[in-house]
Amino acid sequence: MKVEVDKKKVKRKWWKEEVAYQIYPKSFYDSNGDGIGDLNGITEKLDYLNNLGVTLLWICPIFKSPMDDNGYDISDYYDIAPEFGTMEDLDNLIKKAKEKNIKIILDLVINHTSDEHEWFQKALKDPNSKYRDYYIFKRGKNGLPPTNWRSHFGGSVWEMVPNESDEKGNEMYYLHLFSKKQPDLNWEKPEIRKEIYKIVNYWLEKGISGFRVDAINSIKKDQRYLNLPVDGVDGLGFNIKYTLNQPGIEDFLEELADHTFRKYDCVTVAETPLLEYERFDRFIGENGFFSMTFDFNYADLDMLEDGVYYKRQEVNPKELKEKIFESQKVLQKYGWGAPFLENHDQPRSLNKYFGDKSDGNAAKLLGNLFLFLRGTPFIYQGQELGMDNFERDDIKEFDDIASKDQYNRALEEGFSKEEALYYVNRRSRDNSRTPFHWDDTLNGGFSKNKKTWLKMIGTHDKTNAQSQLKNDNSVLKHYVKIIELRQKSKYSECLIYGEFLPMEFENDKIIGYSRKNDEYKLLCLNNFSDKDEEICSNILNKNEIKNIILNNYNELYERNDKIILKSHQSILMEI
């Protein structure tokens, strides 16, 4: 594969040189013993984050919310959810983090609000108020909702408004692509866009360094509001054909960037699933709407495009390699990316990529593979420990609204309870939302409360930060080495700004690539197999190796002049 590099786009930016860490505040650290993580808990753990080496924190939503979708349903953009603390607590966190040279970005949720937001409540109360235009209200037809679109969390995207039927009995509905408690904002109206810009600028003026921008490629809807082909027993069709990456969204995003982001030296990371690669230049190019984007083409390999868990497919290294290489090629051509293994919407990467054969070396391999890619790496809390998925025995043990929907849909589609539970266990968003393992005490040291908001995994006696800090061979200590190499070594310039060059092997279990600049050429080799695998001498000769920089085993193994990679071995070397 030839990788095209546009030299004009390789420009130094402070946010390209960061290592980011995502915090799910509910599950990071509980400072007041109520079973829920909070802002002061993050502040108390800044030394841990500083010693890890991260320099940028992405904190999931902390705004006032009824928590139907754990904070992604915001009822007040200018206030803090009381379970997380106060505005003073946030100010203190920003201040203390800055003292340790750690910047903070917040989640920007502007596709929708909570149905408890003042705007929506006023829209319901008075159909003739200006607030009715802030959201998308449509009249049903022939006794049915306006369209047959299915929401991301199941059921229709349309929720009926009480007591607003017309003379023909057709009801009024509002649109929600996600939960019915998350009505979508109407970006077609200039007034709501102005309100959004005020929110964004308020927080940038307050001193945060930028935003992760949630569901931003859903803000434009096809204004024809046509029905979709039915693709389930519920009689609905998955909405994304008419609601995701729609033509004309660029006009909204250009205006958003002009009125907000471009006025500040900030960083923005866009959540843009299924965005066509040919559009990346507009989104993250030199004059793009955002600094960088998350690319889900490799992250969602275990899920089909229709977004269902119960049709989960296994991930194979060959496909993963192809998707990573393709992503790096596009990002290198157009702009900058944000490589990631896990987030609050993903299961744990160890289980996704290695299943029952995961181990500490596999966790280190994934760290090497992703953090040495070109782009600003994002680490999700617990990833640096090798935290894994849970196993729940009953759907009642799940908190995640999407997981409950997927379970019920699986049953409707004819799957057994056992099958439905099996797949939900493996793909549920709750997997990554379980409380962080600080030590081997009650609740893994996350909370002194006997009951935590979400049930623990139960492996904190073996996998926790305290024990791994004492073990030089731990996953955590390996992550410290990775980050130090990227940030503070003679190879930093190469690992940050150097070219990405893919390597092709006949063996599909090996994923290898190099990073290259005028001074160094570095090679990252990763064996996804649980068996020994050979590297042919015509691909890599041991005499070419100048230095073994990082190795999750104690040595480099050889056989008949061929390099041998042990099970889940990963090596960074200079050649």
C-alpha positions, 0 to 999 in steps of 0.5 A: 500500500502506498501511503500519500503524504501531503507535506503541507499538512504536516504542521506543528500544533500543540495538540498534536504533541499531547497524550490524552486520557478519557475519564468517565467521571461516574466511575473514576474515583468517588471522593465523598463516599456516595458510590458515584465518582466526582470532580474532586475525585479526579482532582485527587488523582491528578498525581496518578495521571501526571505520573502516567504521563498524560497531558490532556484529559477528556472528561465525559459530560458533567453538566446538570442532567437527569442521567437518562443517558449518563449525562449525554442528556443535558438539562443545563449547559451552564451548571454542574450535575450535583452528583459530580460537584459544583462549579467551584470544584471544576474551577479547582480541577482546571487550576490544579491540572494546569499546575501539572501541565495537564489540559482539560477538554469537555464533552460538547453535546449539541445534537440534542438536549434533555427533555428536561431542558428549559428550552424543551419544556417551554416548547411543550408548554407553548406551541407558538413560542420561539422554543418550538423552533429549537427542536424538530416537531412534525405532524404525523400522517394517516394516524402514524408517526411522520416516518418509520425511522428507528432510534439508536436506542430502539423504538421510533425516533418520534415521540408523541406530544400529548393533546396536540392532535389535529382535526383529522386525528393526526398527532404531533411528534418530536424527533429524538435520534437517541432516547426519547428523553433526548430531543434533537435540536433543530439546526435549521434554525439560526436562533438555536445555532446562536444559543449553541455558539454562546454555550461553546464560547462560555466554556472556552472563555472559562479556561478549558482547552477544547472539546470532544464533540459528540454525535456532531455528524447527526445535526443535519437531517434530510428535510424530505422526511421519507420512510425507510425500507423496513429492516426489523420485526418492529416495522422500522428502518435504522435512521442513519440513511437520512440523519448521518453525514447528510449533504449540507452539514458542512454549512452548519459546521463551517458556521460553528467553527467560525463563531467558536473554535477558530476564535481560540487556540483550542483543540476539537475532536469530532465524533464522526462515525461512518464519515466518508473518507473523501470528506475528511479534508473539509472536516480535519484538513488545514482549514477544517471544522475540527482539529482531528476526528475519531475514526470508527472504521477499525473500532467497530469491526465487531459490529455490523453497520446497522448498529446492533450488538446481537449480530456481533462478528469476530475481529480478525487481525487481517481486517484490523490491519487493513482498516488501520492502514487505510485510516492512517493513509487517509489521515496522513493525507488530509489532516490529523487523527486520534487513535484509540482502543477504547472509550465509554461506548466500546467494550474493553479492547482485550476482550474485543481483539483477543477474547479468552486468550487475552493476557498482560502481553496482549494488553501491552501489544495493543498499547504499542500498536495504537500509541505509536500510530500517527495522531494524538493517542487517546487512552480510556481509563483502565485501559492502561491496567488491562481492565477487561469485560464483565459477565452479567447473569441477568439483563437487570444488572445492566445500567446502559439504556442501549444494552437493554434495547439490544437485548430486547430487540434480540428477543424480538428477532428470535434469539434466545435469552441466553444468546441475547445476554451473551452478545450484550455481555460482550458489546455492552457499553457498561463494560467500559463504565465499571468503576476504576480499580485503584487497589484490592480493597472494597470496590477496588478503592473506587468508593467507600460506599458498600454499593457503587452506581454500577456493579464492579467487575470483581477482578480488582484483586488481580488488576489494580493500579496500586499493585501494578505501580509496584511491578516493573513488568506490569501493563501500567508500567509498560504504558508509562514507558510508551508515553515517555518514548512518545513524549520525552525521548530522542524518538519523540519527533519521529513518533509524533510527526514522522511518516506512517509506512505500512508493512505487508506480511504473508502472515496475517497474524502479524501487524507491522508498520514503521514511523520515519523522519529524516533522523530515524526509522522505527519499526513496530511489530505485533504478533496477534497469535497465541503461538510463535510466528516467524518474520522472514529474513527478506522482510526484516534481517536481524542485521538491520536492527540498530536498537530494540527500543521497547519489547514486552518480552525480555529478548528478541528470539531467533531461529535459523536466522529468522526473527521469532515473535512469541505469543502476543509479542510486540517490539518497537525497534530502530532500523 
